[in-house]
Structure formats: C-alpha cells, structure tokens
Amino acid sequence: MSWRETLGVTEAAGESHAHNPHNAQKTAMQDNSADSADSASADAEETASRLLEALSDACRGLPITPAAVRDALALEDIEDWRKGEITRDTLAVFARSLVQRREMERGKRPTHYTERATCKHCGPIWLWFSGEVLGCPWCWNRVADRPIPRPDAVRCQDCAHFQRTDHPHLGHCAKGEPEAIAGLWDTDRRYCERYLPHPEPGDNDGSAGSEYLTKGEFAK
C-alpha cells in the first residue's frame, strides 16, 4: 500500500493532476534541477581535485603548498585552466613567482636580479636589467613598509625618513635605523634598506608607481 493510499489521498491526487496537467511537468523539472545541481557539484569537486593534482606537480621542490598557489589564483585563472588555456608549465612558473615574491617581501634579492637600477620611488635597487624605471617590483615592499636591499650606499639627506635637528648637518631616522646619540650626519653614505628618496612635487603620498605593478609590467 502506497503512502497516498494510507493517507486516503489517492483520488484527490488523481483529480489534482487531471485539473492541473502542469503538475507532472513541475515534478519533472524539480527532478531535473536536482540532477543538475548534483552534476554541477560533482564537476566542481572533480575540477578542484584535478587542479590540486596539477598544482602538486607545479610546486614540486618549492617551499610552497598547492593550496597556497590555488588560493592565489583568480577565479578567471581557474576557469582558463579548466578550458586548457593555462598549461602546467605556466602553473609552475606562477608557483615559482609566488615563492620569489615571498622572499622579496622579506627583503631578499632574487638570484637573477644582478643589475643596478634606479626606481623613481624606491631609489637604488636590484633588477634583472639596468637603467631608470618609474615603478619596480620593490614598490610592493615600499608601499607595505618592508625592507628593500640596496646595490649602493645612500645619504641620509636624500632620504624622506631623515628628520633634521637644530644642527645644520644632524638628524634622526624616522624608521629607527641605528644611529649615534647625536644622530646621523646628513652627507655620510651608508647601506640602508629603509631608504626612500624624497617624493617629487605632484607625487602626493609617494605611492605613485604601484599602478605599474598592478598591470604586471615589472613582474619578473
């Protein structure tokens, strides 16, 4: 005996279908929707599993986890990978770039950054080519107040963090760099990872230059 017969609704149910033939269609549509949802969920799980497998290969030998690389991917990136537009080699390059970025955030120079260059906003820097640039990968460190390794010594008088005292040549470092009791002599040259050149008129807060990074023009 069915649940309809037990509850005495067999005839009523039959009449309902007779008066509203769309009920059968609605039931079928609901079943199809449920099947579609289950199918989409299964596809998403399979995609996530295959992506982690690909990222495991990309991260082999690197101090970074597949999950960390996955979290750094944009949704568009994952979709492009799913469509085959991003190869495993590209994922490997991306993973290495993330590791390099982490090292740079700690103030470590990448091994292939062997050339002396000058950034308008960061001052003297290490890059993979020489010359002057308007923005550089070290700008991320500058904006986040992280250290920047220097290829050359710098002078305090040229630094935005140098705060002069009443003495014509002495001052103190706003970033707390080591100094004598009397302070720092403005023309002395020293190695300093906190050095930043004075912003030029029109630079406002000195954060200009990061626009070049958001476009990826200096990622290397």
N, C-alpha and C positions, 0 to 999 in steps of 0.2 A: 504494500500500500504506500502510495506516494505521500509527501508532506501536504500536497494540496488536498488529497482525499481525506487525510487525517483531520485537517482543519476545516473541511467542508467547503472549500473554495474552488472546487474543480469546475463547476458550472459557471460560477462568476468569472473565473479566469478566462474560460472559453468565450463568454459573452464579451468580455473586455476586448479580447483580440478581434472578435467579429466586428465590434463597433469602431475599433481603432487599429487598422492594419499596420500603422506605423510602429506599433509597439515591438513587433518582431524585428523591424529594421533597427530600432533603437538598441535592442538587446544585442543584435549582431554587431552594431557599431561600437558598443561598450566593450564587447569581447575583443574586437579588432584593436581598440585603443589600448586595452590591457596588454595584448600581444605585442603591440608596437612599443609600448613602454618597456616591457621586459626585454625586447630585442635591442632597444637603444641602450639599456643598462648593460646588457651583455657585451655590446660593441664597445662601449666606453671602457669597461673593465679589460677587454682584450687589447684595446689601444694603449691603455695605461701600462699593461704588462709588457707589451712589445716595446714601448718607449723606454721603460726602465731597463729592459734587456739591452737595447741599443746603447743606452747611456752607460751601462756597466762596461761595455767594450770601450766606449769613449773615455771613461775615467780610469782605465787600467793603467796602473803605475803612477797615478796622480794623487796628491793628498786632498782629494775632494770626493764626496759621495754622489752617486747617481741622483739621489733625491735632491741634493743641493743644486745640481745642474738643472734638474727638472723644474724646481721652484723658480729658477732664474729665467726660464723660457716664458715668453709671452704666449697667450692663447693662440695668436695668429701663427706663431712659430710651430706650435704643436700641430696645428691644422696643416701647415705647409709640410711638416714632416710626414704626417699621415698620408698626404697626397703624393709623397715621394719627391717633393721639391727641395727637401733638405736631406743630404746624404749623411752616412755615418762618418765620413771624413770631416764634414762640416761640423758635426756634433763634437768630434774630437778636438777640432780647432777651438770651438766655443768653450769646451771644458778647460783647455789649456789657458785660454784668455781669462777665464774666471779665476784660476789659480794665480795667474800673473797679477790680476787686479788686487787680489787679497795680499799678495806680497808687497805690491806698491803702496797699499794702504798703510802698511807697517813701515814705510819709508825705505824699502829695499829696491835697489836698482835692478831691472831685468838684465840678464847677461848680454842681450843683443843691443842694449842701449849703451853704445860705446862712443857716441859723438857729443861734443859740447854744443849746446844751442842756447838761445835766449828766448824766453816767453815774455810777452808784453806784461803779463800779470803775475807771473811766478818768478821772473828773474832768470839767472843762470840755471840751466837744467841739463840732465842727460836725456838724449833721444837717440833714435836709430839713424838720424841724419843731422847735419849741422845747419846753422842758419838762424834766422829770426822768425818767430811764429806769433800769431795773435792769440792762440789758445793751444793747450797741450794736454796730454793725459794726466800730468801732475796737477792740472787745475782742479781735478776732483779732490786731491789732497788739500789744496789751498782752501777751497770752499768748505771742506769738512774740518779744517784746522788740524790737519795731520802733517807730519814732517815731510820735507822734500830734500832728497840727497843732492848735494851740490858738486859740480865739477871744479868750481873755483872758489877762492875766498871772497868774502864780500865786506863792505864797510858799513858800520852801523849808521852813519849819517845818511846813507842811501835807503835805509830800511823804514818802512811805515810803522814799525813797532818801537822805534827809538824815541824815547821821551827825554828831551833835554832838561837839564837842571839850570840853575843860575850861572853855572860855569859855562864859558863860551865853547868848550870842547867836550864836556862830560854829559852823560845822560844814563838812563836806565832802560832795561829791556822790558817791555810790557808783557812779554811771554815768559819772563822769569828765567832767561838763559843765565848761566853762571857769569858772575862779574865780581870785580873788586869792590871793597866797601865804598870807595869814592864813586864807583860807577864805571861805565865803558867810555873809552876815548873814541870820539866820532870817526877819526880817519884811520884807525887801526883796522887791518884786514884780518878776518877770522873765518873759520868754517862754521856755518850756521844753517841748520835745516829749517829754522823758523823765519828766515829772512824773506821779506816780501818788498818789492820796490814800491815807492810812493805812487799812489794812483794818479793818473793824468787827469786834467780837468775834463769833466764830462763822463768820467767812469762811475760816478755816484758812489756805490758801496764797494766798488772794486770787484764785484762778482762777474762783470762782463768777461766774456771769453768762454764761459761754460756753455754758451749757445753753440759753439763749435763742437763741443764734446757730445751734446745731445744728438747731433746729427751723425756722430760716429766718424767724423772726418779725420780724427787724430788717433783713433783706436788702432793699436798695432801690437 
